[in-house]
Every structure is written in C-alpha cells, then in structure tokens.
Amino acid sequence: MSEILTKSRARNVFYGGSLVFAAIFVLMTIDSHRYIVASTETEKTPLTEQVVLGKHVWEHNSCINCHTLHGEGAYFAPEVGNVMTRWGVLDDPEAAYQTLDGWMAAQPSGIEGRRQMPHFEITPEEMRGLAEFLRWADQMNTQSWPPNDAG
C-alpha cells in the first residue's frame, strides 16, 4: 500500500507545514509593522521639550497610580488620554495650561464622600509641560479608545 503515511512522508509534511506557517508568520509580522508605521500619529505630533518635560512630571508625581492614560494605569481616577478634548482646549495650548493649572490648584476639593486628588507642588513650567504632554497624548490615534467621552 503506497497510500500509507510513512515516516519520511510524515517528516516531510511536518517540515513543509512548519516552513509554510513560519513564512505566513513572517509575512503577517511585516504587514503589521507596515500598518503600525503608516497609521501612527507620532510623526504628526512630534515630541517637543515641553512634552518630554510633561512626561517627566507625569512619571515623577506617579499620576499613573490613580489615572489611566489610553487605558494603561489605575482606574481610581478618570482617564486622561482625552481630557483636553473633554475640556475643549485641545487646540489652545494657553487655555490647556490655564485649565489644568486651575484644576490642580483646586485640589483636593474637600467635598465629603468623593475621591480626592492630592495637592501637588508643580512649578508653572512643569504645569505647562504637563498640559503639553496631555495635549500630545490626546492627539494620538487610539482607534476610538476610550470607548466613551468620560474615559
């Protein structure tokens, strides 16, 4: 019976199938890389010194311990990846700074029974950087994340 799967035929099927699926994997990886490079918004919203400073302020004050940024972080406080859009100041750097500065200066609010944001001693330059970082993050293509306006 020549129709039986012999050891050598089984080995050939295994190696051939492995090569086919390895090639498919490599092609899918290349396609994914091309898609990400083509659809990224990073080139359209370049990193400035203020954005970098804002990222350092974000990290230094451990904002991610309470807030989420594009779904990453803690869920104790609101998502801030779209906060500048929610506040209506995405296209106005000065208004973004003033709104964020006013919000931070009013914290903690002292309202009984609500989660309270601690007061942070942040310089005006750092606050401008943080506002620019949040504006920069708000301009990323997050493919409709967060799923609602409130984050």
C-alpha positions in Angstrom: 0.0 0.0 0.0 1.7 3.1 -1.2 -1.0 5.4 0.2 0.2 4.9 3.8 1.8 7.8 5.6 5.3 6.6 6.0 7.8 8.1 8.4 9.6 10.0 5.7 6.3 11.4 4.4 5.2 12.4 7.9 8.5 14.1 8.4 8.1 16.0 5.1 4.6 17.1 6.0 5.8 18.3 9.3 8.8 20.2 8.0 6.8 21.5 5.0 3.9 22.7 7.2 6.3 24.3 9.6 8.0 26.2 6.8 4.7 27.4 5.3 3.4 28.6 8.7 6.7 30.2 9.5 6.5 32.1 6.2 2.9 33.2 6.9 4.0 34.4 10.4 6.9 36.5 8.9 4.5 38.0 6.3 1.9 38.9 8.9 4.6 40.4 11.1 5.8 42.6 8.2 2.3 43.6 7.3 1.6 44.5 11.0 4.7 46.6 11.1 3.8 48.4 7.9 0.3 49.1 9.2 1.6 50.5 12.5 4.1 52.7 10.9 1.6 54.0 8.4 -1.2 54.6 10.9 0.8 56.1 13.8 0.2 59.7 14.7 3.6 60.2 16.4 5.1 61.9 13.3 2.2 64.3 13.1 2.5 65.3 16.7 6.3 65.5 17.3 7.8 65.3 20.8 8.9 68.8 21.9 10.9 69.7 25.0 7.7 70.6 26.8 6.1 67.3 26.0 9.1 65.5 27.4 9.1 67.7 30.5 5.4 66.9 31.0 6.1 63.1 30.7 8.8 63.5 33.4 6.3 65.4 35.6 3.7 62.6 34.9 6.2 60.0 36.0 7.7 61.9 38.9 4.3 62.5 40.5 3.2 58.9 39.8 0.0 60.1 38.1 -0.5 56.7 36.6 -1.0 55.2 40.1 -4.5 56.8 40.0 -5.2 57.8 36.4 -5.2 55.8 33.2 -3.6 57.1 30.0 -5.0 55.4 26.9 -6.2 52.5 29.1 -3.0 51.9 30.9 -2.7 52.6 34.6 -5.0 52.6 37.6 -8.8 53.0 37.5 -9.2 55.1 40.7 -9.3 58.4 38.8 -10.5 59.4 35.3 -8.8 58.5 32.0 -6.7 61.5 31.0 -5.9 60.4 27.4 -8.7 62.6 26.1 -9.0 65.1 28.9 -8.0 68.1 26.7 -10.8 67.2 24.2 -13.3 66.8 27.1 -12.3 70.3 28.4 -12.4 71.8 24.9 -8.8 73.1 25.0 -7.1 70.6 22.7 -6.2 73.3 20.1 -5.3 76.1 22.5 -2.1 75.5 24.5 -2.6 78.5 26.7 -6.2 77.6 27.6 -5.0 74.0 28.2 -2.4 75.3 30.7 -4.8 77.6 32.5 -7.5 74.9 32.7 -5.1 72.3 34.1 -3.4 74.8 36.4 -6.8 75.9 37.8 -7.9 72.3 38.3 -4.7 71.3 40.0 -4.8 74.4 42.3 -8.3 73.5 43.4 -7.3 70.0 44.6 -8.2 68.5 46.9 -11.7 69.8 46.7 -12.7 68.9 50.2 -16.1 67.6 49.0 -17.2 64.9 51.5 -17.6 61.4 50.2 -15.7 62.0 46.9 -12.3 60.7 45.8 -9.8 63.4 46.3 -6.8 64.3 44.2 -3.9 65.3 46.4 -2.3 68.7 46.0 1.0 68.7 44.1 3.6 71.4 44.2 4.2 71.8 40.5 6.0 74.8 39.0 4.3 76.8 36.2 6.9 75.5 33.8 6.2 71.9 34.8 2.4 72.6 34.6 2.9 73.9 31.0 4.9 70.7 30.3 2.2 68.5 31.8 -0.5 70.3 29.8 1.5 69.9 26.6 2.1 66.2 27.4 -1.7 65.7 27.9 -2.4 67.6 24.6 0.1 65.4 22.8 -1.4 62.2 24.2 -4.9 63.4 23.3 -3.8 63.7 19.6 -2.7 60.1 19.3 -4.7 57.7 17.1 -6.1 55.4 19.8 -8.6 53.7 17.5 -11.6 55.0 19.4 -10.2 54.5 22.9 -11.6 55.3 25.4 -15.0 53.9 24.4 -16.9 56.9 25.8 -16.2 60.6 26.3 -15.8 60.4 30.1 -13.0 57.9 29.8 
